Amino acid sequence: MLFTNIGIIDEQFKYQADMTVGVQADRITYIGKDIPEDAEFFGERYDGSGKLLMCGFYNAHGHSPMSLMRGYGENLSLHDWLNTRIFPFEDKLYKKAVYWGTLLTMAESLRFGIVSTSDMYYFIDDMVRAYSVSGAKTNICRSVGNATGAPLDECVGYKEMRDAIMMYDGFENGRIKVDACAHAEYTNDINTMKAIADSAREFDVHMQVHLAETKFEADGCLERYGKTTTELFNELGMFDQPTTAAHCVWLTESDMDILKDKGVTIASCPASNFKLASGIADVPMMYKKCINVALGTDSVASNNSLNFIEQIKLFALAGKVKSMDPAAMTPEQILFSATRAGALSQGREDCGLLKEGFKADLIAIDVSGPNMHPVHDMAHNLIYSADGGDVVLTMVDGRVCYQDGEFTTIDIEETTAEAEKAKNKILSEI
């Protein structure tokens, strides 16, 4: 595809008007003002008048099958939400339900410009199948919870985590990667957390964890071990492999120093943290400490939307409120967190930038509407004025997966109907 007459957010996260961008196979091969001499080799032309082209969004933390629980547990604290709503519902999940729930999330993701998701759950076979169909990317992991002290050879989640890494890491020509995962400190004992860290090193894969999401969690770890969750994870080797730590709301300054030293990516999830009243992550301080901060949606059960541009605005506003400084976060930092930071957290070095030679994970945004005018600064308009509904094209590895209301990889009517059936079946059994 050859995008012409289109504005872009370039690799420095600056706006350039009236550009041409060429995609061949799965790569961006041309960026410039002029039409390339070999334009005929780019195939279809896309008239970008009134549009903006940028790198697609990298969702650094999600639980895709939980689309089946959208709106199910409202107005509850995290731990009440988990114990009275989510865990009972999850006890009734089955393979087909997880497949359709994941595919529904992929449709919503592609609709809102998300090209890749760091995904933490179980029923990994069925999630991988849904990702394979959708055309989206993922760093997927089998979430392990073993708080009962059961021996590792009796821990189903631990075995399934290792099996998933061996079976699917690098699947679909690298579009699907598999990470190791400890759900959280409060859902695992010491031996299990050590074993998960050992597995990540053994297979040389990335790690995903929940970290310091709530004050309840932070205080509980201090009471149990006399140290913060960050300090405990660090001692157990949980950060020895590249790690994405979700939430990180209740960190001390020394915790942040540990995360910086270990190269941990923080996946900030402002909408979920607001909705569950977990608190506000101190992203401006994380930026000051040069921590890689990416942006996550969490699940739609605690969000309730994958509208990523909405997440970007909340992320920006949360930083201002937390720091009490309206200039605490620059547009370049915010857009980096929404794109390149997430790609780096997934180990996708050639992704997350609109740059020649990089993977063609691109989105086109309609900037012709009244909400996007007048334009004093396009990057600020994108962060504070745009809406997820303005995304009109999503491309992953050079393949158009969504365009102008149509999904090219997903039967949206069937997916929606099957997800509703699965939800109803589970509710009838609770």
C-alpha positions in Angstrom: 0.0 0.0 0.0 1.1 3.6 -0.7 -0.3 6.2 1.6 -0.3 9.6 -0.1 -1.2 13.2 0.9 -1.3 12.1 4.5 -0.1 13.7 7.8 2.2 11.5 9.9 3.5 11.3 13.5 7.1 10.6 12.7 9.7 8.5 14.6 10.5 11.6 16.8 6.7 11.8 17.6 6.5 15.1 15.7 3.7 15.9 13.1 4.6 16.3 9.5 1.9 17.2 6.9 1.5 16.0 3.3 3.7 12.9 3.4 3.9 9.7 1.4 4.5 6.3 3.2 5.1 3.1 1.4 4.5 -0.5 2.7 5.8 -3.6 1.0 5.1 -7.0 2.5 5.3 -6.5 6.3 7.7 -3.5 6.3 7.6 0.3 5.9 10.0 0.8 3.0 9.5 4.5 2.1 8.8 7.7 3.9 9.1 11.0 2.1 7.4 14.1 0.7 7.5 12.9 -2.9 5.9 9.9 -4.7 8.7 7.3 -5.1 9.8 6.5 -8.6 8.8 2.8 -8.2 5.3 3.7 -6.9 3.7 1.0 -9.1 5.4 -1.7 -6.9 3.5 -0.6 -3.8 0.2 -1.8 -5.1 -3.0 -0.1 -3.7 -2.9 3.7 -3.2 -4.6 5.2 -0.1 -5.6 8.8 -0.4 -4.7 10.3 3.0 -6.5 13.6 2.6 -7.9 14.6 6.0 -6.1 11.6 7.6 -3.2 11.1 10.0 -0.9 8.0 9.8 1.0 6.8 12.9 2.3 3.6 14.5 -0.4 1.4 15.9 -0.9 1.2 19.7 0.8 -1.4 21.9 -1.4 -2.4 24.8 1.0 -3.4 27.5 -1.5 -5.1 29.8 -4.7 -7.0 29.1 -6.8 -10.0 29.9 -8.7 -10.6 26.6 -11.2 -13.3 27.5 -12.6 -11.1 30.3 -14.6 -9.2 27.6 -17.3 -11.8 28.7 -17.4 -10.0 32.0 -17.7 -6.5 30.7 -20.0 -4.6 33.2 -20.5 -7.7 35.4 -18.8 -6.4 38.6 -19.5 -2.8 39.1 -18.8 -0.4 42.0 -16.6 -2.8 44.0 -13.1 -2.6 45.3 -10.5 -4.8 43.5 -10.6 -7.6 46.1 -14.4 -7.7 46.4 -14.6 -7.5 42.6 -12.3 -10.5 42.3 -13.8 -12.7 45.0 -17.5 -12.0 44.6 -17.7 -11.6 40.8 -14.7 -12.4 38.7 -13.4 -15.7 40.3 -16.9 -17.3 40.4 -17.4 -16.4 36.8 -14.0 -17.7 35.8 -14.7 -21.0 37.6 -17.3 -21.7 34.8 -15.2 -20.7 31.8 -14.6 -23.2 29.1 -12.6 -23.4 25.9 -15.1 -22.2 23.4 -16.1 -19.3 25.6 -12.4 -18.2 25.9 -12.0 -18.4 22.2 -14.9 -16.1 21.4 -14.2 -13.8 24.3 -10.6 -13.3 23.0 -11.8 -12.8 19.4 -14.3 -10.2 20.5 -11.5 -8.4 22.3 -9.3 -8.6 19.2 -12.1 -7.0 17.1 -12.5 -4.2 19.6 -8.7 -3.8 19.8 -8.3 -3.5 16.0 -11.3 -1.1 15.8 -9.4 1.2 18.2 -6.0 0.9 16.6 -4.4 -1.6 19.0 -2.0 -3.8 17.0 -0.4 -5.8 19.8 -1.4 -6.8 23.4 0.5 -8.2 26.4 -2.1 -10.7 27.4 -2.3 -12.6 30.7 -4.8 -15.4 31.3 -5.3 -19.1 30.8 -6.8 -21.5 28.2 -3.8 -20.4 26.2 -4.5 -22.8 23.3 -7.8 -21.1 22.6 -6.4 -17.6 23.0 -3.6 -18.4 20.5 -6.2 -19.7 18.1 -8.1 -16.4 18.3 -5.0 -14.3 17.9 -4.0 -16.4 14.9 -7.4 -15.8 13.2 -7.5 -12.0 14.1 -4.1 -11.1 12.6 -3.1 -9.1 15.7 0.1 -9.5 17.7 0.5 -10.7 21.3 2.9 -11.4 24.0 0.7 -14.0 25.7 1.3 -15.7 29.0 -0.4 -18.4 31.2 -1.0 -16.6 34.5 0.1 -18.7 37.4 -1.5 -18.6 40.8 -0.5 -21.0 43.6 -1.1 -19.5 47.0 -2.0 -22.8 48.7 1.5 -24.2 48.8 0.8 -27.1 46.5 3.9 -28.8 45.1 4.9 -27.6 41.7 4.2 -31.0 40.1 0.6 -30.5 41.2 0.3 -26.9 40.0 -1.6 -27.1 36.8 -1.0 -23.4 35.9 2.8 -23.8 36.3 2.8 -26.8 33.9 0.6 -25.0 31.4 2.8 -21.9 31.5 5.9 -24.0 30.6 4.0 -26.0 27.9 2.7 -22.8 26.3 6.2 -21.4 26.0 7.5 -24.5 24.4 4.5 -24.8 22.1 3.8 -21.3 20.9 6.7 -18.9 21.5 7.5 -17.5 18.0 4.3 -18.8 16.5 2.9 -17.1 13.3 6.3 -15.9 12.2 6.9 -14.2 15.5 3.6 -12.4 15.7 2.7 -14.5 18.8 5.2 -14.6 21.6 4.9 -16.4 24.9 6.1 -15.0 28.3 6.4 -16.4 31.8 4.0 -15.0 34.3 3.3 -14.9 38.0 -0.2 -13.4 38.5 0.8 -11.5 41.7 2.6 -11.8 45.0 -0.6 -12.4 47.0 -1.7 -15.3 44.7 1.6 -17.2 44.9 3.9 -18.7 47.5 7.7 -18.2 47.5 8.6 -21.5 45.9 6.2 -20.9 43.0 7.5 -17.4 42.3 11.1 -18.7 42.3 10.2 -21.5 39.9 8.5 -19.1 37.5 11.6 -16.8 37.6 13.8 -19.9 36.9 11.5 -20.9 34.0 11.8 -17.4 32.4 15.6 -17.7 32.5 15.6 -21.3 31.3 13.5 -20.5 28.2 15.0 -17.0 27.8 11.6 -15.4 27.6 10.0 -12.2 29.0 8.1 -12.0 32.3 4.7 -10.4 33.1 3.5 -9.7 36.6 0.9 -7.6 38.5 2.8 -5.3 40.9 1.8 -2.9 43.6 -1.7 -2.4 42.2 -3.5 -1.6 45.5 -2.6 -0.4 49.0 -4.2 -3.7 50.3 -1.6 -5.6 48.3 1.3 -3.4 49.3 0.5 -3.5 53.0 -0.1 -7.2 52.9 3.3 -7.9 51.4 5.0 -5.7 54.0 3.2 -7.6 56.7 4.0 -11.1 55.3 7.6 -10.5 54.3 8.8 -7.2 55.8 9.6 -5.8 52.4 7.8 -4.3 49.4 6.5 -6.4 46.6 9.2 -4.9 44.4 11.9 -5.8 46.8 10.6 -9.3 47.2 10.3 -9.9 43.4 13.8 -8.6 42.9 15.2 -11.0 45.6 13.4 -13.9 44.0 14.9 -13.1 40.5 11.6 -12.1 39.0 13.2 -9.2 37.2 16.2 -11.1 35.8 14.5 -11.4 32.5 12.9 -8.4 30.7 9.7 -7.8 32.7 6.5 -5.9 32.2 5.0 -5.0 35.6 1.3 -3.9 35.4 -0.1 -1.0 37.5 2.7 -0.1 39.9 0.5 2.4 41.8 1.9 1.9 45.3 5.7 2.1 44.7 8.2 3.7 46.9 11.0 5.8 45.4 13.5 3.0 46.1 11.1 0.6 44.4 11.3 2.8 41.3 15.1 2.7 41.5 15.1 -1.1 41.5 12.8 -1.2 38.5 15.0 1.3 36.6 18.1 -0.7 37.5 16.5 -4.0 36.3 15.1 -2.5 33.1 11.5 -3.3 34.0 8.7 -1.8 31.9 5.8 -0.4 33.9 2.4 -0.9 32.2 0.3 1.9 33.6 -3.5 1.2 33.5 -5.2 4.5 34.5 -8.8 3.7 33.5 -8.8 0.4 35.5 -7.0 2.0 38.5 -9.6 4.8 38.5 -12.6 2.5 38.2 -11.5 0.2 41.0 -10.3 3.2 43.1 -6.8 1.7 43.3 -5.0 5.0 43.1 -2.9 7.0 40.6 0.5 5.8 39.4 3.3 8.5 39.6 4.2 8.4 36.0 5.9 11.8 36.0 8.3 10.5 38.6 8.8 7.3 36.6 9.7 9.4 33.6 12.2 11.4 35.7 13.9 8.2 36.7 14.0 7.1 33.0 11.8 4.0 33.5 10.2 2.7 30.4 6.5 3.4 30.9 4.0 1.8 28.6 0.2 2.1 28.5 -2.3 -0.7 29.2 -6.0 -1.0 29.2 -6.3 -3.9 31.7 -9.4 -6.0 30.9 -12.8 -4.5 29.8 -14.2 -6.1 33.0 -12.4 -3.3 34.9 -12.2 -0.6 32.3 -14.9 -1.1 30.4 -13.5 -0.2 27.0 -10.5 -0.7 24.8 -10.8 2.8 23.3 -7.1 3.4 23.4 -7.2 7.1 22.6 -9.4 7.5 25.6 -6.7 5.7 27.7 -4.1 8.0 26.3 -6.0 11.1 27.5 -6.6 9.6 30.9 -2.9 8.7 31.2 -1.9 12.3 30.3 -4.5 13.8 32.7 -3.6 11.4 35.6 0.1 12.5 35.3 -0.9 16.2 35.6 -3.1 15.5 38.7 -0.5 13.2 40.4 2.3 15.7 40.0 0.1 18.9 40.3 2.1 20.1 37.3 0.2 20.7 34.0 3.5 20.4 32.1 4.6 17.2 33.7 4.3 15.0 30.6 5.2 16.0 27.0 3.2 14.9 24.0 6.3 13.0 22.8 6.6 11.1 26.1 2.9 10.2 26.1 2.8 9.0 22.5 6.0 7.1 23.1 4.3 5.3 26.0 1.4 4.4 23.8 3.5 2.9 21.0 7.3 2.4 21.2 7.4 1.7 24.9 5.0 -1.2 24.6 6.8 -2.6 21.6 10.1 -2.5 23.5 8.4 -4.2 26.5 7.4 -7.1 24.2 10.9 -7.4 22.8 9.8 -6.2 19.4 12.8 -4.0 18.5 11.7 -3.4 15.0 8.2 -2.2 16.0 6.5 0.8 17.5 7.8 3.6 15.3 6.8 5.0 11.9 10.3 4.4 10.5 11.7 2.9 7.3 12.6 -0.7 7.8 10.2 -1.2 10.8 7.2 -3.5 10.8 4.1 -2.0 9.1 1.9 -1.8 12.2 0.0 1.3 11.3 -3.2 3.1 11.9 -4.9 5.9 10.0 -6.9 8.4 12.0 -9.6 10.7 10.5 -8.6 14.2 11.5 -11.1 16.1 9.4 -13.9 16.2 12.0 -14.9 19.2 14.1 -13.3 17.8 17.2 -9.9 18.0 15.5 -10.1 21.6 14.4 -8.7 24.2 14.6 -5.1 22.8 14.7 -2.6 24.6 16.8 -0.6 21.5 17.5 -1.6 18.1 16.0 0.0 16.0 18.7 -2.0 17.8 21.4 -5.2 17.4 19.4 -4.5 13.7 19.0 -4.0 13.2 22.8 -6.8 15.5 24.1 -9.3 15.9 21.3 -9.4 12.7 19.2 -11.6 9.7 19.9 -11.1 6.0 19.3 -13.9 6.2 16.7 -11.7 8.4 14.6 -9.5 5.3 13.7 -10.4 4.3 10.2 -7.7 1.8 9.3 -5.6 -0.7 11.3 -2.7 -2.6 9.7 -0.6 -5.3 11.3 2.6 -6.5 9.6 1.4 -4.9 6.4 -2.0 -6.6 6.5 -5.2 -4.5 6.8 -7.3 -6.0 9.5 -9.8 -3.2 9.9 -10.9 -0.4 7.5 -13.9 1.9 7.5 -16.1 -0.2 9.7 -15.2 -3.5 8.2 -13.1 -6.3 9.7 -11.1 -8.3 7.1 -10.1 -11.1 9.5 -13.0 -11.5 11.9 -16.7 -12.2 11.3 -17.9 -9.6 13.8 -21.6 -10.7 13.7 -20.7 -14.3 14.5 -18.2 -13.3 17.1 -20.6 -11.0 18.9 -23.4 -13.6 18.9 -21.2 -16.4 20.1 -19.7 -14.3 22.9 -23.2 -13.4 24.1 -24.2 -17.1 24.1 -21.1 -18.0 26.1 -21.8 -15.3 28.7 -25.4 -16.5 29.1 -24.3 -20.1 29.5 -21.9 -19.2 32.2 -24.3 -17.0 34.1 -26.9 -19.8 34.1 -24.4 -22.1 35.9 -23.2 -19.7 38.6 
